[in-house]
Amino acid sequence: LQHSVAINSGFRNSGITVGRGGKVMMAVRSTHCLEVPLTHKGKLMVSEEYIEFLVHIANGKMEENT
């Protein structure tokens, strides 16, 4: 679903990839892009509050493109 939303919102370079060990990653790419790991070896490296902040920012950018 997220991939369809990203593509339909104009993020044409978005995609889903499967990494080593079967790890599935969703990438939403546009002219504004930032890719950073949030976990390492199964451990969350940032606070849940920070993830909520990132989601808020990302949702705002998605709304700008609709």
Secondary structure, DSSP 8 states (H G I E B T S, - for coil): -HHHHHHHTT-TT-EEEE-GGG-EEEE--SSS-----SEETTEE-S-HHHHHHHHHHHHHHHHHT-
